[in-house]
Amino acid sequence: MSDFVNEFWNWYVIVIVLGSIIACGAFLWSQSIHHPGGGQTTDTTGHVWDETLEEYNNPLPRWWMWLFYATVVFALVYVVLYPALGRFPGVLGWSTAGEHKKEVERVDAQVKPLFDKYMKMDLLAVAADKDAMEMGGRLYQTYCMQCHGATAQGSRDKGFPNLTDKDWLWGGEPAQIVETITNGRISMMPPFGGNPEAVGGESGAHEVANYVRSLSGLSHDKELAAKGKARFNTVCFACHGMDGKGNIALGAPNLTDKVWLYGSSEAKIVETITKGRGNQMPAWKDFLGEAKIHLLAAYVLSLSGGEAK
């Protein structure tokens, strides 16, 4: 309750909470006293049924009333001890964030010896350890499957890489995988649709797309591919290389294999050329820490066969 946009809401919460508790106490007190009226000699409501059946105006039993009063006192004590009044943190200084931190520290202390064991092993050795891979799998299912999928085969619709093949945009060596998870990656294919001089507009994009398809042995129009090669060698080689095999230092894909992040159809490739692509792998170093990243990297390595390539 510490992120109010202004002081008004802080006091608004305080007044509502204390006002509600006090109002409950006042209502209980009003119901605990007798209210005979109208000159009656007996304390009744004045309601009569079947000639002699009267409704008496008696208060609740005292033990019951005191039980209700105890709940009011409990509420007052609670808002003093715990954070329930706007920005007031409570006398005990308790918070859900603090409790979560304590729980994380407790669990980390229990598993630290196990993590330390695997930190002393290289990634290939960890990837071959059954128990380590069970832990790594749980880490993957918790933090990675939202993008790469439960089977780690990624998603072409979103441009999330398949982690089960041996194709690596930023390199598949153990150190490179650790770097990717630790500090994240940012990839961008610039859009050339707004620069007709670069690839020759829509028709030029189709020519380049056919040439790119020819690099990986896909069906293509030979005449268009021949024209596209000249455009490719003028513009695209800067990232993908003259041979089209990419550049892991830039995260530029290899165009000569049969692995496609966004699809290999001519229409998809033209879309990529004209509109560009942007993608980001988040950095996990501050959230997971070195030990968990070590296990997770070994698990990702194991998905493609457990060998660096």
Buried (B, 14 or more C-beta within 10 A) or exposed (E): BEEBEEEEBBBEBBEEBBEEBEEBBEEBEEEBEEEEEEEEEEEBBEEEEEEEEBEEBEEEEEEEBEEBBEEBEEBBEEBEEBBBBBBBBBEEEEBEEEEEEEEEEEEEEEEEEBBEBBEEBEBBEBBEBEEBBEBBBEBBEEBBEEBBBEEBBBBBEEBBBBBBBEBBBBBBBBEBBBBBBBEEBEBEBBBBBEEEEBBBBEEBBBBBBBBBBBBBEBEBBEEBBEBBBBBBEEBBEEBBBEEBBBBBEBBBBBBBBEBBBBBBEBEBBBBBBBBBBEBEBEBBBEEBEEBBBBBBBBBBBBBBEBEBE
